Amino acid sequence: MVSYASDVKKELTSLPVHPEHAKAELAAFLRMNGVLSLRDRQFSLDITTENPAIARRIFSLIKTAYDIEPLLIVSKKMKLKKNYQYLVRLKKNVYEILEDLDVFNKEKGFITGIPDKIMNSDQRAMSYLRGAFLAAGSVNNPETSRYHLEIYSLYQNHNDELAELMNKYFYLNAKKTKRRNGYIVYLKEAEKIGDFLHIVGAVNAMLSFEDLRIMRDMRNSVNRLVNCDTANLKKTANAAAKQVEDIQLIESNIGLDDLPEKLSILARFRLENPELSLKEVAARVPDGPLSKSGVNHRFHKIHEFAEKIRNNE
């Protein structure tokens, strides 16, 4: 069964690659999933994924940004013997591309933070967030799970800057926390998750998310109302049962005629109508209508008579 997160990523990988912003999206992939390898005295840059659409996306980003066609290698995972792995391998101008994307510097080495040219541009920020989500993001199905979207980072400073990026331009109220093997930035508010999906370009997924969220919230509201009505009905039934119990005790011991006239009228009416609420009794009692507080006061007096009988037994 295809997950909601898979649908989101499928839509993102189908978006046109924008020449001006391809580098920002590619930088996120390389910083989060790139592996630098030395084979036959030659450096290569590898990105591995099990999602063929993401592999094609990375291929297109590299070709658009640098007019280089990387290798696309498909292999089968040996352990499970059913899942394919897709490896995008770049062997030309590796160092030049990494330096251009501010992923690697000969003096500083591997750069784990997000470069200023992305931090200071809302358009590049949107593309970078798209790449980061495709590389290491997930979102729960809004229909069946709690609202939650997250992006995983291996490095704390990258995670901190992802959160800053999400909050600086887009006011997403992103939170961050440490995981056992890394860090995550996450969203819990349904409205903010919808905003994020729109920001990175998953418009159809955002509309689907909003539809599901509205239906879920409506269903929860109906359930709350039903639960509230059930609780009120139960409360009304319990109160009526106690009133009937008091009246029957009085009737069996001294008779209802010995009660004051107003209490006797109410007692007989309640015995005949045990299902009515206090409001309905107040409106329909023969010597009424009365206020709810008025009829409640009479029932309190009847209860006092019943308590005297109980205390004398």
PAZAPA-4460 file (N, C-alpha, C; in steps of 0.05 Angstrom, whole numbers, plus 32768, in hexadecimal, padded with zeros to 4 digits):
% residues 313
    n_x    n_y    n_z   ca_x   ca_y   ca_z    c_x    c_y    c_z   seq   type   mol
   8011   7FE8   8000   8000   8000   8000   8012   8019   8000     1      M     A
   800C   802C   7FEE   801C   8044   7FEC   8015   8057   8003     2      V     A
   802A   8061   8011   8025   8073   8027   8020   808F   801E     3      S     A
   8015   809F   8030   8010   80BB   8029   802A   80CA   8024     4      Y     A
   803F   80C4   8034   805A   80D0   802F   8064   80C9   8013     5      A     A
   805F   80B1   800A   8068   80A9   7FEF   805A   80B9   7FDA     6      S     A
   8040   80BE   7FDE   8031   80CF   7FCB   803C   80EB   7FCA     7      D     A
   8043   80F6   7FE2   804E   8111   7FE2   8068   8111   7FD3     8      V     A
   807A   80FE   7FD7   8094   80FE   7FCA   8091   80F9   7FAC     9      K     A
   807D   80E9   7FA5   8078   80E4   7F88   8070   80FE   7F7A    10      K     A
   8060   810E   7F87   8058   8128   7F7B   8070   813B   7F7A    11      E     A
   8081   813B   7F8E   8098   814D   7F8E   80AC   8145   7F78    12      L     A
   80AF   812B   7F74   80C3   8123   7F5F   80B8   8128   7F43    13      T     A
   809E   812D   7F41   8093   8132   7F26   8093   8150   7F1F    14      S     A
   809C   8161   7F32   809C   817E   7F2C   80B2   8184   7F18    15      L     A
   80AE   8198   7F07   80C3   81A0   7EF4   80DC   81A9   7F04    16      P     A
   80F4   81A3   7EF9   810D   81AC   7F05   8112   81C8   7EFC    17      V     A
   8113   81DB   7F0F   8118   81F7   7F09   8136   81FC   7F08    18      H     A
   8140   8205   7EF1   815D   8209   7EED   816A   821A   7F03    19      P     A
   815C   822F   7F0B   8167   8242   7F1F   8168   8237   7F3B    20      E     A
   8157   8223   7F41   8155   8219   7F5C   815D   81FC   7F5E    21      H     A
   8167   81F0   7F48   816E   81D4   7F49   8186   81CF   7F5C    22      A     A
   8198   81E2   7F5D   81B0   81DF   7F6E   81A8   81DE   7F8C    23      K     A
   8195   81EE   7F94   818D   81EE   7FB0   8180   81D3   7FB8    24      A     A
   8170   81C8   7FA7   8163   81AE   7FAC   8178   8198   7FAC    25      E     A
   818B   819A   7F99   81A0   8186   7F97   81B2   8187   7FAF    26      L     A
   81B8   819F   7FB9   81C9   81A2   7FD1   81BE   8193   7FE9    27      A     A
   81A4   8193   7FEC   8197   8185   8002   819C   8167   7FFF    28      A     A
   8198   815C   7FE7   819C   813F   7FE2   81B9   8137   7FE8    29      F     A
   81CC   8147   7FDE   81E8   8140   7FE2   81F1   8142   7FFF    30      L     A
   81E7   8158   800C   81EF   815C   8028   81E4   8146   803A    31      R     A
   81CC   813C   8034   81BE   8129   8045   81C1   810C   803D    32      M     A
   81C6   8107   8023   81C8   80EB   801A   81E0   80E5   800A    33      N     A
   81F1   80F9   8004   8208   80F5   7FF3   821E   80E5   8001    34      G     A
   822B   80D4   7FF2   8242   80C5   7FFD   825A   80C8   7FE9    35      V     A
   8270   80D2   7FF3   8288   80D6   7FE2   8299   80BD   7FE4    36      L     A
   829F   80B1   7FCD   82AE   8097   7FCC   82C6   809A   7FBA    37      S     A
   82DA   8089   7FC0   82F2   8088   7FAF   82F3   806C   7FA2    38      L     A
   82F1   806C   7F87   82F2   8052   7F78   8306   8056   7F61    39      R     A
   8318   8043   7F60   832C   8043   7F4A   833A   805E   7F48    40      D     A
   8341   8069   7F60   8350   8082   7F62   8340   809A   7F57    41      R     A
   8326   8097   7F57   8314   80AC   7F4D   82FD   80B0   7F61    42      Q     A
   82F8   80C9   7F69   82E2   80CF   7F7B   82C8   80CE   7F6C    43      F     A
   82B4   80C4   7F7A   8298   80C5   7F6F   8285   80CC   7F85    44      S     A
   826F   80D8   7F7E   825A   80E0   7F91   8242   80CF   7F8D    45      L     A
   8239   80C0   7FA1   8223   80AE   7F9F   820B   80B7   7FAF    46      D     A
   81F3   80B4   7FA5   81DA   80B8   7FB4   81C9   809F   7FAE    47      I     A
   81C1   8092   7FC4   81B2   8079   7FC2   8196   807C   7FCC    48      T     A
   8182   8071   7FBE   8166   8072   7FC7   8158   8059   7FBD    49      T     A
   8142   8052   7FCA   8131   803C   7FC1   811A   8046   7FB1    50      E     A
   8118   8061   7FAD   8102   806D   7F9E   810C   8075   7F83    51      N     A
   8102   8067   7F6E   810C   806D   7F53   8106   808A   7F4A    52      P     A
   80EF   8095   7F53   80E8   80B0   7F4C   80FB   80C4   7F58    53      A     A
   8104   80BF   7F70   8118   80D1   7F7C   8133   80CF   7F6E    54      I     A
   813A   80B7   7F66   8153   80B3   7F56   8152   80C3   7F3C    55      A     A
   813B   80C2   7F2F   8138   80D1   7F16   8139   80EF   7F1C    56      R     A
   812E   80F7   7F32   812F   8113   7F3A   814C   811D   7F3E    57      R     A
   815C   810E   7F4C   8178   8115   7F51   8187   8116   7F36    58      I     A
   8182   8103   7F25   818E   8102   7F0A   8187   811C   7EFB    59      F     A
   816E   8124   7EFC   8165   813D   7EEE   8171   8156   7EFA    60      S     A
   8173   8156   7F15   817F   816E   7F22   819C   8172   7F1A    61      L     A
   81AC   815C   7F19   81C8   815E   7F12   81CB   8166   7EF5    62      I     A
   81BA   815A   7EE4   81BC   8161   7EC7   81B4   817E   7EC2    63      K     A
   819F   8187   7ED0   8196   81A3   7ECC   81AA   81B7   7ED7    64      T     A
   81B5   81B1   7EEF   81C7   81C4   7EFC   81E3   81C5   7EEF    65      A     A
   81ED   81AE   7EE6   8209   81AD   7EDD   820C   81A1   7EC1    66      Y     A
   81F7   819B   7EB4   81F8   818F   7E99   820A   8176   7E98    67      D     A
   8207   8166   7EAD   8216   814D   7EAF   8202   8136   7EB3    68      I     A
   8205   8121   7EA5   81F3   8109   7EA9   8202   80F6   7EBC    69      E     A
   81F8   80F3   7ED4   8205   80DF   7EE6   81FD   80C3   7EDE    70      P     A
   820A   80B0   7EEB   8203   8094   7EE7   81EA   808D   7EF8    71      L     A
   81D9   807C   7EEE   81C2   8072   7EFD   81C4   8054   7EFE    72      L     A
   81CA   804A   7F16   81CF   802D   7F19   81B8   8021   7F2A    73      I     A
   81AC   800C   7F1F   8197   7FFE   7F2D   81A1   7FE3   7F37    74      V     A
   819C   7FDD   7F50   81A4   7FC3   7F5B   818F   7FB9   7F6D    75      S     A
   8190   7F9F   7F73   817D   7F92   7F85   8189   7F8E   7FA0    76      K     A
   817A   7F95   7FB5   8184   7F91   7FD1   8186   7F73   7FD6    77      K     A
   819D   7F6B   7FE0   81A3   7F4E   7FE4   8193   7F42   7FFB    78      M     A
   818E   7F52   8010   8182   7F47   8028   8164   7F41   8023    79      K     A
   8156   7F54   8019   8139   7F50   8015   8132   7F43   7FFA    80      L     A
   8144   7F46   7FE7   8141   7F39   7FCD   8127   7F42   7FBF    81      K     A
   811E   7F5A   7FC5   8107   7F63   7FB7   8108   7F81   7FB1    82      K     A
   8115   7F91   7FC2   8117   7FAD   7FBE   812E   7FB5   7FAD    83      N     A
   812A   7FC7   7F9A   813F   7FD1   7F89   814C   7FEA   7F96    84      Y     A
   8165   7FEE   7F92   8173   8006   7F9A   817B   8015   7F81    85      Q     A
   8179   802F   7F82   8180   8040   7F6C   8197   8053   7F75    86      Y     A
   81AD   8051   7F68   81C5   8060   7F6F   81CB   8074   7F58    87      L     A
   81CB   808E   7F60   81D3   80A3   7F4D   81F1   80A9   7F53    88      V     A
   8202   80A5   7F40   821F   80A9   7F44   822A   80BF   7F32    89      R     A
   8236   80D2   7F3F   8243   80E8   7F30   8261   80E4   7F31    90      L     A
   826E   80E4   7F19   828B   80DF   7F18   829A   80F6   7F0C    91      K     A
   828C   8109   7F00   8299   8120   7EF3   8297   8139   7F05    92      K     A
   82AC   8148   7F07   82AC   8162   7F15   82A0   8160   7F31    93      N     A
   82A7   814B   7F3F   829B   8146   7F59   82A2   815C   7F6D    94      V     A
   82BB   8162   7F70   82C3   8177   7F83   82B8   8192   7F7B    95      Y     A
   82B9   8199   7F62   82AF   81B2   7F58   8291   81B6   7F5F    96      E     A
   8282   81A1   7F5B   8265   81A2   7F61   8260   81A4   7F7E    97      I     A
   826E   8195   7F8E   826B   8196   7FAB   8272   81B1   7FB6    98      L     A
   8287   81BE   7FAC   828F   81D9   7FB4   827A   81ED   7FAB    99      E     A
   8270   81EA   7F93   825C   81FC   7F89   8242   81FC   7F99   100      D     A
   823C   81E4   7FA4   8224   81E1   7FB4   8229   81E6   7FD1   101      L     A
   8242   81EE   7FD8   8249   81F3   7FF4   8245   81DA   8006   102      D     A
   8249   81C3   7FFA   8248   81AA   8009   8264   81A1   8012   103      V     A
   8278   81AA   8003   8293   81A3   800A   82A6   81BA   8004   104      F     A
   82BA   81BD   8015   82CE   81D2   8011   82E9   81C7   8017   105      N     A
   82FD   81CD   8006   8317   81C1   800A   8324   81C9   8025   106      K     A
   831D   81E0   802F   8328   81E9   8048   8318   81DE   8060   107      E     A
   82FD   81DF   805E   82EB   81D8   8074   82E3   81BA   8073   108      K     A
   82E6   81AE   805C   82DC   8193   8059   82BE   8192   8054   109      G     A
   82B1   817D   805E   8294   817A   8059   8285   818F   806A   110      F     A
   8273   819E   805E   8264   81B3   806B   8248   81A8   8071   111      I     A
   8242   81A7   808B   8228   819B   8093   8211   81AF   8095   112      T     A
   8218   81C9   8096   8203   81DD   8098   81F8   81E5   807E   113      G     A
   81E2   81F5   807E   81D5   81FF   8066   81E3   8219   805E   114      I     A
   81EB   821C   8045   81F9   8234   803D   81E8   824E   803E   115      P     A
   81F5   8265   8042   81E7   827E   8045   81D6   8285   802C   116      D     A
   81DF   827D   8014   81D0   8285   7FFC   81B5   8276   7FFB   117      K     A
   81B2   8261   800B   8198   8253   800D   8189   825F   8025   118      I     A
   8197   8263   803B   818A   826E   8053   817F   828A   804E   119      M     A
   818A   8299   803B   8182   82B4   8036   8170   82B8   801D   120      N     A
   8166   82A2   8013   8154   82A3   7FFB   813C   8291   7FFF   121      S     A
   8124   829E   7FFE   810C   828D   8003   8108   8279   7FED   122      D     A
   810E   8280   7FD4   810A   826D   7FBD   811E   8256   7FC0   123      Q     A
   8137   825B   7FC6   814A   8245   7FC9   8143   8235   7FE2   124      R     A
   8139   8242   7FF6   8130   8234   800F   811A   8220   8009   125      A     A
   8107   8228   7FF8   80F1   8216   7FF0   80FC   81FD   7FE2   126      M     A
   810F   8202   7FCF   811B   81EB   7FC1   812B   81D9   7FD3   127      S     A
   813A   81E6   7FE6   814A   81D6   7FF8   8139   81C5   800A   128      Y     A
   8123   81D0   8013   8110   81C1   8024   8104   81A9   8015   129      L     A
   80FE   81AE   7FFB   80F4   8198   7FEB   8108   8182   7FE9   130      R     A
   8121   8188   7FE3   8136   8174   7FE2   813A   8166   7FFC   131      G     A
   8139   8175   8012   813D   8169   802D   8126   8155   8033   132      A     A
   810D   815D   802C   80F7   814B   8032   80F9   8132   8021   133      F     A
   8100   8135   8007   8103   811E   7FF6   811A   810C   8000   134      L     A
   812F   8118   800A   8146   8108   8013   8141   80F9   802D   135      A     A
   8133   8107   8040   8131   80FA   805B   8118   8103   806A   136      A     A
   8102   8107   805B   80EA   8111   8068   80D4   80FC   8069   137      G     A
   80C1   8100   807A   80A9   80EF   807B   8092   80FF   8087   138      S     A
   8079   80F6   8080   8061   8103   808A   804C   80EE   808F   139      V     A
   803E   80EF   80A5   802A   80DC   80AC   8010   80E0   809B   140      N     A
   8001   80CB   8098   7FE7   80CD   808B   7FD4   80DC   809D   141      N     A
   7FCA   80F3   8095   7FB9   8104   80A6   7F9E   80F7   80AD   142      P     A
   7F97   80E2   809E   7F7D   80D5   80A3   7F7E   80C1   80BA   143      E     A
   7F96   80B4   80BD   7F97   809E   80D0   7FAB   80A2   80E7   144      T     A
   7FBD   80B6   80E4   7FD2   80B9   80F8   7FD1   80D5   8104   145      S     A
   7FE1   80D9   8118   7FE5   80F4   8123   7FF3   8105   810F   146      R     A
   7FEF   811F   810F   7FFB   8131   80FC   8019   8132   8103   147      Y     A
   802A   812B   80EF   8047   812C   80F4   8056   812B   80D9   148      H     A
   8068   813F   80D6   807A   8140   80BF   8096   8144   80CA   149      L     A
   80AA   8136   80C0   80C5   8139   80CA   80D9   8136   80B4   150      E     A
   80F1   8142   80B9   8108   813E   80A7   8120   8137   80B9   151      I     A
   812D   8121   80B2   8144   8117   80C2   815E   8123   80B8   152      Y     A
   816F   812A   80CA   818A   8133   80C4   819F   8125   80D5   153      S     A
   81B6   8120   80C9   81CB   8113   80D8   81DA   8126   80EA   154      L     A
   81DA   8140   80E2   81EA   8154   80F1   81D8   8168   80FF   155      Y     A
   81DF   816F   8117   81CF   8181   8127   81CD   819D   811B   156      Q     A
   81E3   81A8   8111   81E2   81C3   8106   81D1   81C4   80ED   157      N     A
   81D1   81AF   80DD   81C0   81AE   80C6   81A2   81AD   80CE   158      H     A
   819D   819E   80E3   8181   819C   80ED   8178   81B7   80F8   159      N     A
   818A   81C4   8107   8183   81DF   8111   817D   81F3   80FB   160      D     A
   818D   81F2   80E6   8189   8205   80D0   8171   81FE   80BF   161      E     A
   816A   81E4   80BD   8151   81DD   80B0   8139   81E9   80BE   162      L     A
   813A   81E7   80D9   8124   81F2   80E9   8123   8210   80E5   163      A     A
   813B   821D   80E5   813C   823A   80E1   8131   8242   80C6   164      E     A
   8138   8232   80B2   812E   8237   8097   8110   8235   8095   165      L     A
   8105   8221   80A2   80E8   821D   80A2   80D9   8233   80B1   166      M     A
   80E6   823E   80C5   80D9   8252   80D6   80DE   826E   80CD   167      N     A
   80F6   8273   80C1   80FE   828E   80B9   80EC   8299   80A3   168      K     A
   80E8   828A   808E   80D8   8293   8077   80BB   828B   8078   169      Y     A
   80B6   8274   8084   809C   8268   8080   808B   8265   8099   170      F     A
   8097   826C   80B0   8088   826D   80CA   807A   8253   80CF   171      Y     A
   8088   823D   80CD   807C   8222   80D0   807C   8218   80EC   172      L     A
   8089   8227   80FE   808A   821E   811B   8096   8202   811D   173      N     A
   80AC   81FE   810E   80BA   81E4   810E   80C8   81E0   8129   174      A     A
   80C7   81C8   8132   80D6   81C0   814B   80EC   81AD   8144   175      K     A
   80FF   81A9   8156   8115   8197   8150   811B   8187   8169   176      K     A
   8126   816F   8164   812D   815D   817A   8143   814A   8171   177      T     A
   814F   813D   8185   8164   812A   817F   8159   810E   817D   178      K     A
   8162   80FF   816A   815C   80E2   8168   8175   80D3   816E   179      R     A
   8172   80B9   8172   8189   80A8   817A   81A1   80AB   8167   180      R     A
   819B   80AB   814D   81B1   80AC   813A   81B2   80C6   812A   181      N     A
   81A4   80DA   8134   81A4   80F4   8126   8191   8108   8132   182      G     A
   8185   8118   8120   8174   812E   8129   815C   8130   8116   183      Y     A
   8146   813B   8120   812F   8140   810E   8124   815C   8113   184      I     A
   811A   8168   80FE   8109   8180   8100   80ED   8176   80F9   185      V     A
   80D9   817F   8107   80BE   8174   8103   80A8   8189   8107   186      Y     A
   8091   8183   80FB   8079   8193   80FD   8063   8181   8109   187      L     A
   8053   818D   811B   803D   817E   8127   8022   818B   8120   188      K     A
   8022   81A4   8119   8008   81B2   8113   7FFF   81AC   80F7   189      E     A
   7FE6   81A4   80F5   7FDB   819C   80DB   7FDD   81B3   80C7   190      A     A
   7FD7   81CB   80CF   7FD8   81E2   80BD   7FF4   81E7   80B3   191      E     A
   8008   81E4   80C4   8024   81E8   80BC   802E   81D3   80A9   192      K     A
   8025   81BA   80AE   802C   81A4   809B   8021   81AA   8080   193      I     A
   8008   81B3   807E   7FFC   81BB   8065   800C   81D1   8057   194      G     A
   8015   81E5   8067   8024   81FB   805D   803F   81F0   8052   195      D     A
   804C   81DE   8060   8066   81D3   8057   8062   81C5   803C   196      F     A
   804D   81B5   8039   8049   81A6   8020   8045   81BA   8009   197      L     A
   8037   81D0   800E   8033   81E4   7FFA   804D   81F2   7FF3   198      H     A
   805D   81F8   8007   8077   8205   8003   808A   81F5   7FF1   199      I     A
   808B   81DB   7FF5   809E   81CB   7FE6   8093   81C3   7FCB   200      V     A
   8079   81C9   7FC6   806E   81C4   7FAC   805B   81AD   7FA9   201      G     A
   8055   81A0   7FC0   8042   8189   7FBF   8026   8193   7FC2   202      A     A
   801C   81A2   7FAE   8002   81AF   7FB0   7FEB   819B   7FB2   203      V     A
   7FEC   8186   7FA1   7FD6   8172   7FA2   7FD6   8163   7FBC   204      N     A
   7FEE   815D   7FC6   7FF0   814F   7FE0   7FE6   8161   7FF6   205      A     A
   7FEB   817B   7FF4   7FE1   818E   8008   7FC3   818F   8008   206      M     A
   7FB7   8190   7FF0   7F9A   8191   7FEE   7F8D   8177   7FF9   207      L     A
   7F9A   8161   7FF3   7F91   8147   7FFE   7F93   8147   801C   208      S     A
   7FA9   8151   8026   7FAE   8153   8043   7F98   8164   8050   209      F     A
   7F92   817B   8044   7F7E   818C   8050   7F62   817F   8050   210      E     A
   7F5B   8171   803A   7F42   8163   8039   7F40   814E   804F   211      D     A
   7F55   813E   8051   7F55   8129   8066   7F54   8135   8082   212      L     A
   7F63   814B   8085   7F63   8158   80A0   7F48   8162   80A7   213      R     A
   7F3A   816F   8094   7F20   817A   8099   7F0C   8164   80A0   214      I     A
   7F0D   814E   8091   7EFC   8137   8096   7F01   812B   80B2   215      M     A
   7F1B   8129   80B9   7F23   811D   80D2   7F1A   812F   80E9   216      R     A
   7F1E   814A   80E6   7F16   815C   80FB   7EF8   815D   80FE   217      D     A
   7EE9   815B   80E8   7ECC   815A   80E9   7EC3   8141   80F7   218      M     A
   7ED0   812A   80F1   7EC9   8111   80FD   7ECE   8112   811B   219      R     A
   7EE4   811E   8123   7EEB   8121   813F   7ED7   8133   814E   220      N     A
   7ECE   8148   8140   7EBB   815A   814C   7EA0   814C   8150   221      S     A
   7E98   813C   813C   7E7F   812D   813F   7E81   8119   8156   222      V     A
   7E98   810C   8158   7E9C   80F9   816E   7E9B   8106   8189   223      N     A
   7EA7   811E   818B   7EA6   812D   81A4   7E8A   8134   81AB   224      R     A
   7E7A   813D   8197   7E5E   8145   819C   7E4E   812C   81A5   225      L     A
   7E53   8116   8197   7E44   80FD   819E   7E4C   80F4   81BB   226      V     A
   7E65   80F6   81C1   7E6E   80EE   81DC   7E63   8101   81F1   227      N     A
   7E61   811A   81EA   7E56   812E   81FD   7E38   8128   8201   228      C     A
   7E2A   8123   81EB   7E0D   811D   81ED   7E09   8103   81FD   229      D     A
   7E1A   80EF   81F8   7E17   80D6   8207   7E1C   80DA   8224   230      T     A
   7E30   80EB   822B   7E36   80F0   8247   7E1E   80FF   8254   231      A     A
   7E13   8112   8245   7DFC   8121   8250   7DE4   810F   8254   232      N     A
   7DDF   80FD   8241   7DC9   80EB   8243   7DCD   80D8   825B   233      L     A
   7DE5   80CF   825F   7DEB   80BE   8275   7DE7   80CC   8290   234      K     A
   7DF0   80E6   8290   7DED   80F6   82A8   7DCF   80FA   82AF   235      K     A
   7DC0   8100   8299   7DA3   8104   829D   7D95   80EB   82A7   236      T     A
   7D9D   80D4   829B   7D91   80BB   82A3   7D97   80B4   82C0   237      A     A
   7DB0   80B9   82C8   7DB8   80B3   82E4   7DA9   80C4   82F8   238      N     A
   7DA6   80DE   82F1   7D98   80F1   8303   7D7B   80E8   8305   239      A     A
   7D6F   80E1   82EE   7D53   80D9   82EE   7D4F   80C0   82FF   240      A     A
   7D62   80AD   82FC   7D60   8094   830B   7D61   8098   8329   241      A     A
   7D72   80AA   8332   7D74   80B1   834E   7D5B   80BE   8358   242      K     A
   7D4F   80D0   8347   7D36   80DD   834F   7D1F   80C8   8352   243      Q     A
   7D1E   80B6   833F   7D09   80A2   8340   7D0D   8090   8358   244      V     A
   7D26   8089   835E   7D2C   8079   8376   7D23   8087   838F   245      E     A
   7D28   80A1   8392   7D1F   80B0   83A9   7D01   80B0   83AB   246      D     A
   7CF3   80B5   8394   7CD6   80B6   8394   7CCA   809B   839B   247      I     A
   7CD4   8086   8391   7CCA   806B   8397   7CCD   8064   83B4   248      Q     A
   7CE4   806D   83C0   7CE9   8068   83DC   7CD4   8077   83ED   249      L     A
   7CCE   8090   83E6   7CBA   809F   83F5   7C9F   8093   83F1   250      I     A
   7C98   808B   83D9   7C7E   807F   83D3   7C79   8065   83E3   251      E     A
   7C8E   8055   83E5   7C8B   803B   83F3   7C8B   803E   8411   252      S     A
   7C94   8054   841C   7C96   8058   8439   7C81   806A   8444   253      N     A
   7C7C   8081   8438   7C68   8093   8444   7C53   809B   842F   254      I     A
   7C57   8095   8416   7C44   809C   8401   7C49   80B8   83F7   255      G     A
   7C44   80BD   83DE   7C49   80D7   83D1   7C36   80ED   83DA   256      L     A
   7C1E   80E4   83E4   7C0A   80F8   83ED   7C14   8108   8405   257      D     A
   7C27   80FD   8415   7C31   810A   842C   7C46   8120   8426   258      D     A
   7C4E   8121   840C   7C61   8136   8404   7C52   8150   8400   259      L     A
   7C5F   8167   8402   7C52   8180   83FB   7C48   817E   83DE   260      P     A
   7C32   818C   83D8   7C24   8189   83BF   7C37   818C   83A6   261      E     A
   7C48   81A1   83A7   7C59   81A6   8390   7C6D   818F   838C   262      K     A
   7C77   8184   83A2   7C89   816D   83A0   7C7B   8154   8398   263      L     A
   7C63   8151   83A1   7C53   8139   8399   7C4D   8139   837B   264      S     A
   7C45   8150   8371   7C40   8152   8354   7C59   814B   8344   265      I     A
   7C6F   8156   834C   7C89   8151   833E   7C90   8134   8340   266      L     A
   7C8D   8128   8357   7C95   810C   835C   7C85   80FA   834A   267      A     A
   7C6A   80FE   8349   7C59   80ED   8338   7C60   80F0   831A   268      R     A
   7C66   8109   8312   7C6D   810F   82F6   7C87   8101   82EF   269      F     A
   7C9A   8101   8301   7CB4   80F5   82FB   7CB1   80D6   82F9   270      R     A
   7CA1   80CA   830A   7C9C   80AD   8309   7C90   80A5   82EE   271      L     A
   7C7F   80B7   82E3   7C71   80B1   82CA   7C84   80B7   82B2   272      E     A
   7C98   80C8   82B6   7CAA   80D1   82A0   7CC8   80CF   82A9   273      N     A
   7CD1   80B7   82AE   7CED   80B4   82B7   7D02   80BB   82A2   274      P     A
   7CFA   80BC   8289   7D0D   80C1   8273   7D12   80DE   826D   275      E     A
   7D02   80F0   8279   7D04   810D   8272   7D1D   8119   8280   276      L     A
   7D29   812D   8272   7D3F   813C   827E   7D33   8150   8292   277      S     A
   7D45   815C   82A1   7D3C   8170   82B5   7D2F   8187   82A7   278      L     A
   7D39   818F   8290   7D2D   81A6   8281   7D11   819E   8277   279      K     A
   7D0E   8185   826E   7CF4   817D   8264   7CE0   817A   827B   280      E     A
   7CE8   8170   8292   7CD7   816E   82A9   7CCD   818A   82B1   281      V     A
   7CE1   819D   82B2   7CDA   81B9   82BA   7CC5   81C5   82A8   282      A     A
   7CC7   81BE   828E   7CB4   81CA   827A   7C99   81BD   827B   283      A     A
   7C97   81A3   8283   7C7E   8194   8280   7C71   818B   829A   284      R     A
   7C7D   8191   82B1   7C70   8189   82CA   7C55   8197   82CD   285      V     A
   7C40   8189   82D7   7C24   8193   82D6   7C20   81AE   82E3   286      P     A
   7C2F   81B6   82F8   7C2B   81D0   8304   7C40   81E4   82FA   287      D     A
   7C4C   81DD   82E3   7C61   81EE   82D8   7C56   8201   82C3   288      G     A
   7C67   820A   82B0   7C84   8203   82AF   7C94   8210   82C5   289      P     A
   7CAB   8203   82CB   7CBD   820D   82DF   7CD9   8212   82D2   290      L     A
   7CEA   8220   82E1   7D06   8223   82D9   7D14   8209   82E0   291      S     A
   7D2B   8204   82D3   7D3B   81ED   82DA   7D44   81EE   82F7   292      K     A
   7D4B   8205   8300   7D54   8207   831C   7D3D   8203   832F   293      S     A
   7D24   820B   8326   7D0C   8207   8337   7D06   81E9   833A   294      G     A
   7D06   81DB   8324   7D00   81BE   8325   7D16   81AF   8333   295      V     A
   7D2F   81B8   832F   7D45   81AB   833D   7D43   81AF   835B   296      N     A
   7D39   81C6   8363   7D36   81CC   8380   7D21   81B8   838C   297      H     A
   7D0B   81B4   837D   7CF7   81A1   8387   7D02   8184   8389   298      R     A
   7D11   817C   8375   7D1D   8161   8377   7D30   815F   838F   299      F     A
   7D3E   8175   8395   7D50   8175   83AC   7D40   8171   83C6   300      H     A
   7D28   817E   83C8   7D17   817A   83DF   7D0D   815D   83E1   301      K     A
   7D05   8152   83CA   7CFD   8136   83C9   7D13   8124   83D3   302      I     A
   7D2C   812A   83CB   7D43   811A   83D3   7D47   811C   83F1   303      H     A
   7D42   8134   83FD   7D45   8137   841A   7D31   8125   8429   304      E     A
   7D18   8124   841E   7D04   8112   842A   7D0D   80F5   8429   305      F     A
   7D18   80ED   8412   7D22   80D1   840F   7D39   80CB   8422   306      A     A
   7D4B   80DF   8426   7D62   80DB   8437   7D59   80D7   8454   307      E     A
   7D44   80E5   845D   7D39   80E2   8478   7D2F   80C6   847C   308      K     A
   7D22   80BB   8467   7D18   80A0   8469   7D2F   808C   846B   309      I     A
   7D43   8090   845B   7D5B   807E   845B   7D69   807F   8476   310      R     A
   7D6B   8097   8482   7D78   8099   849C   7D69   808D   84B2   311      N     A
   7D4E   808A   84AF   7D3E   807E   84C4   7D3B   8060   84C1   312      N     A
   7D44   8055   84AA   7D41   8039   84A6   7D55   8029   84B7   313      E     A
***
